């Protein structure tokens, strides 16, 4: 008898999520409005943000601190990607 009750309760527990209804755009907006979230981007940027009721987002990435392994001269170098396969720039129009 106890086994039958346990099986029935577990079947109900697994069936309840299947009763979920679709979420309209307005219901989704109400669900996320005012919520705070944290994020981690693929390149390593970490931060937090907030979603407002009008759909705008305000985020604050945390400052990344570069650890130097040695003492002495330190130089920051910008590495530019190759533009070899890019189309030519549009000609400038003198007005």
C-alpha positions as CSV (number, residue, x, y, z in Angstrom):
1,X,0.0,0.0,0.0
2,X,2.8,2.4,0.9
3,X,4.6,1.6,-2.3
4,X,1.5,2.5,-4.4
5,X,1.2,5.8,-2.6
6,X,4.9,6.6,-3.2
7,X,4.6,5.7,-6.9
8,X,1.4,7.9,-7.3
9,X,3.1,10.8,-5.5
10,X,6.2,10.6,-7.7
11,X,4.1,10.4,-10.8
12,X,2.3,13.6,-9.8
13,X,5.6,15.3,-8.9
14,X,6.9,14.5,-12.4
15,X,3.7,15.6,-14.2
16,X,3.3,19.0,-12.5
17,X,6.1,20.7,-14.6
18,X,4.4,19.6,-17.8
19,X,1.4,21.8,-16.8
20,X,3.4,25.0,-17.3
21,X,1.8,27.6,-19.5
22,X,3.4,29.7,-22.2
23,X,4.7,33.1,-21.1
24,X,3.5,36.2,-22.9
25,X,5.8,39.1,-23.6
26,X,4.1,41.3,-21.0
27,X,4.3,38.5,-18.4
28,X,8.0,37.9,-19.2
29,X,8.6,41.7,-18.9
30,X,7.0,41.7,-15.4
31,X,9.0,38.6,-14.5
32,X,12.4,40.1,-15.2
33,X,11.7,43.8,-14.4
34,X,13.7,45.0,-11.4
35,X,15.8,41.8,-11.2
36,X,19.5,42.0,-10.6
37,X,21.8,39.5,-12.4
38,X,25.5,38.7,-12.6
39,X,27.4,37.8,-15.8
40,X,30.6,36.3,-17.0
41,X,31.6,37.0,-20.7
42,X,33.6,34.6,-22.8
43,X,36.7,36.8,-22.7
44,X,36.7,36.9,-18.9
45,X,34.8,40.1,-18.0
46,X,32.7,39.7,-14.9
47,X,30.1,42.0,-13.5
48,X,26.5,42.6,-12.5
49,X,23.5,44.4,-13.9
50,X,19.8,45.3,-13.5
51,X,16.9,45.0,-15.9
52,X,14.4,47.9,-15.8
53,X,10.7,47.7,-16.6
54,X,11.2,49.5,-19.9
55,X,13.6,46.8,-21.0
56,X,16.8,48.8,-20.6
57,X,19.7,47.3,-18.8
58,X,22.4,48.9,-16.6
59,X,25.5,46.9,-16.1
60,X,28.7,47.4,-14.1
61,X,31.6,45.3,-15.1
62,X,34.2,44.7,-12.4
63,X,37.6,46.1,-12.9
64,X,40.2,43.7,-14.2
65,X,43.6,43.9,-12.5
66,X,46.6,42.7,-14.5
67,X,49.2,40.9,-12.4
68,X,52.8,41.5,-13.6
69,X,55.2,38.7,-13.2
70,X,58.3,40.8,-13.1
71,X,59.6,44.1,-11.9
72,X,60.9,46.8,-14.2
73,X,59.7,48.4,-17.4
74,X,56.1,47.8,-18.2
75,X,54.5,48.5,-21.6
76,X,51.0,48.1,-22.7
77,X,50.7,47.0,-26.3
78,X,47.6,47.1,-28.5
79,X,47.5,44.2,-31.0
80,X,45.5,45.0,-34.2
81,X,44.0,42.2,-36.2
82,X,44.8,41.9,-39.9
83,X,42.4,43.7,-42.2
84,X,43.7,41.8,-45.3
85,X,40.3,40.2,-46.2
86,X,38.1,43.2,-45.5
87,X,36.4,45.2,-48.3
88,X,37.8,48.6,-49.2
89,X,36.5,51.6,-47.3
90,X,33.8,53.7,-48.8
91,X,35.1,56.8,-50.5
92,X,34.6,60.0,-48.5
93,X,32.1,62.4,-49.9
94,X,33.1,66.1,-49.7
95,X,30.1,68.2,-48.9
